Amino acid sequence: MTADSSRDNVVRAARRLFGERGYRSVTIREVAAEVGLSPAMVMKLVGSKEQLYADAEPMSPEPYDLRVPRSRMGYELVRRILDRREQDMAEPWARAAYLTHGSPDPESSRASFHASYLSMLREVLGDDPDGLRRSELVAAMLIGLATAVRTLRLLPPDRVDVDELVEEYGARVQSLIDEGAVTGADDPAR
């Protein structure tokens, strides 16, 4: 195994571990054990835990498939969260909040979240102030769902039909995408 392939394996393992548990909860020793190297070799390959975290880019979201029509975007985003749960894959929406909180540089992590996650949504929803607000609301709903199904183990597939959940939760997300975050303007009680 070359130094480059060893480093790639270390970064890949660290990306998964940091993505699952955050910066503070992961040790170099755990990363080393994951890839079958000594902690000293991992340090030689990456320099420091902070550098490994930066290289692992745990805040990168899965790219959105722009071929999915905007009219189905909310449903697709919800489906992807539930599919990742089913496949036991790391969940980028759930990890975004705790990775930011546990980051060695939380402000930089927040900026990274805005640049990557929100930019993906704004690409579809628009750059105007309303598009930004709706992007943030959609992100909040996705973070909530991802955290609920992954961290808190709510709505388990043995009790809740996944397709029904996609339709129900997806409709709520889709309503924000389509036109209308709830602003109170249409609410006669306000």
C-alpha positions in Angstrom: 0.0 0.0 0.0 1.4 3.4 -1.0 1.5 6.4 1.3 -1.1 8.1 -0.9 -3.5 5.2 -0.7 -2.9 4.9 3.0 -3.6 8.6 3.5 -6.8 8.2 1.3 -8.0 5.3 3.5 -7.3 7.4 6.7 -9.2 10.4 5.3 -12.1 8.2 4.2 -12.3 6.5 7.6 -12.0 9.8 9.4 -14.8 11.3 7.3 -17.1 8.5 8.3 -16.1 8.6 12.0 -16.2 12.4 12.3 -19.5 12.4 10.4 -21.0 9.9 12.8 -19.7 11.3 16.1 -18.1 14.7 15.6 -14.7 16.0 16.1 -14.3 15.8 19.9 -15.6 12.2 20.1 -13.2 10.7 17.6 -9.6 9.9 18.4 -6.6 9.3 16.2 -6.3 5.9 17.8 -9.8 5.0 16.5 -9.1 6.2 13.0 -5.8 4.2 13.0 -7.6 1.1 14.2 -10.2 1.5 11.5 -7.6 1.4 8.7 -5.1 -1.0 10.4 -2.3 1.5 11.0 -0.6 2.7 14.1 -1.6 6.1 15.5 1.9 7.3 14.9 1.6 6.4 11.2 -1.7 8.2 10.9 -0.1 11.3 12.5 2.8 11.1 10.0 0.3 10.9 7.1 -2.0 13.7 8.2 0.0 15.9 10.5 -2.7 16.6 13.2 -6.2 15.8 14.2 -7.3 19.3 13.1 -5.7 18.8 9.7 -7.3 15.4 9.3 -10.7 16.9 10.2 -10.2 19.7 7.6 -9.1 17.1 5.0 -12.0 14.8 5.7 -14.6 17.5 4.9 -17.3 16.0 6.9 -19.7 18.9 6.1 -20.0 18.1 2.5 -23.6 17.1 1.5 -24.5 14.6 -1.1 -25.0 16.4 -4.4 -28.6 17.0 -5.4 -29.7 15.5 -8.7 -31.0 18.5 -10.7 -32.8 16.1 -13.1 -35.4 15.6 -10.4 -38.1 18.1 -11.1 -38.6 20.9 -8.6 -42.1 19.7 -8.0 -40.7 16.4 -6.5 -37.6 17.9 -4.7 -39.1 17.8 -1.2 -40.1 14.2 -1.6 -36.7 13.2 -3.1 -34.8 14.9 -0.3 -36.9 13.0 2.3 -36.5 9.7 0.4 -32.7 10.1 0.4 -32.6 10.6 4.1 -34.7 7.4 4.6 -32.7 5.5 2.0 -29.4 6.4 3.8 -31.0 5.1 7.1 -32.0 1.9 5.4 -28.5 1.4 4.0 -26.8 2.5 7.3 -24.9 5.2 5.6 -23.7 8.4 7.2 -26.4 11.1 7.3 -25.1 14.5 6.3 -28.2 16.4 7.4 -28.1 14.9 10.9 -24.4 15.4 11.4 -24.3 19.0 10.2 -25.5 20.4 13.6 -23.4 18.4 15.9 -20.3 18.6 13.7 -20.6 22.4 13.8 -21.1 22.4 17.6 -18.1 20.0 18.1 -15.8 21.6 15.5 -12.4 23.0 16.4 -13.7 26.1 14.5 -17.5 26.4 14.8 -17.7 29.6 12.8 -15.8 28.1 9.9 -18.1 25.0 10.1 -21.2 27.2 10.0 -19.8 29.0 7.0 -19.1 25.7 5.4 -22.7 24.5 6.0 -24.1 27.7 4.5 -21.7 27.4 1.5 -22.4 23.8 0.8 -25.8 22.7 2.1 -27.7 26.0 1.6 -26.2 26.7 -1.7 -27.5 23.4 -3.0 -31.0 24.4 -2.0 -30.7 28.0 -3.2 -29.6 26.7 -6.6 -33.2 25.5 -6.9 -35.1 28.0 -4.8 -33.4 31.2 -5.9 -30.9 33.7 -4.5 -33.5 36.3 -3.5 -34.1 36.9 0.2 -37.3 34.7 0.1 -35.2 31.9 -1.6 -32.7 32.1 1.3 -35.4 32.0 3.9 -37.1 29.0 2.2 -33.7 27.3 1.8 -33.1 27.7 5.6 -36.6 26.4 6.4 -36.2 23.4 4.1 -32.7 22.7 5.7 -34.3 23.0 9.2 -36.9 20.4 8.3 -34.4 18.0 6.8 -32.1 18.3 9.8 -35.1 17.7 12.0 -36.1 14.6 10.1 -32.6 13.2 9.8 -31.9 13.7 13.5 -35.2 12.2 14.4 -34.8 9.0 12.4 -31.1 8.5 12.9 -30.1 9.9 16.3 -33.4 9.5 18.2 -34.6 6.5 16.3 -38.1 7.9 15.7 -40.4 6.6 13.0 -38.7 3.2 12.6 -39.3 1.3 9.4 -40.7 -1.7 11.3 -43.5 0.6 12.5 -43.9 3.3 9.9 -44.1 2.6 6.2 -41.3 4.4 4.4 -43.3 5.3 1.3 -46.1 6.8 3.4 -43.5 8.7 5.4 -41.9 10.1 2.2 -45.4 11.2 1.0 -46.4 12.8 4.3 -43.1 14.5 5.3 -42.1 15.1 1.7 -45.4 17.0 1.2 -44.5 19.4 4.1 -41.0 20.0 2.7 -42.4 20.4 -0.8 -44.8 23.0 0.4 -41.9 25.2 1.5 -40.1 24.6 -1.8 -43.2 25.4 -3.9 -44.2 28.8 -2.6 -44.9 29.0 0.7 -43.1 28.9 3.8 -45.6 29.8 6.5 -45.2 33.6 6.9 -48.3 34.5 8.7 -49.4 36.7 5.9 -52.1 34.3 4.8 -53.2 33.5 8.3 -56.3 35.6 9.2 -55.6 35.1 12.9 -52.5 37.2 12.6 
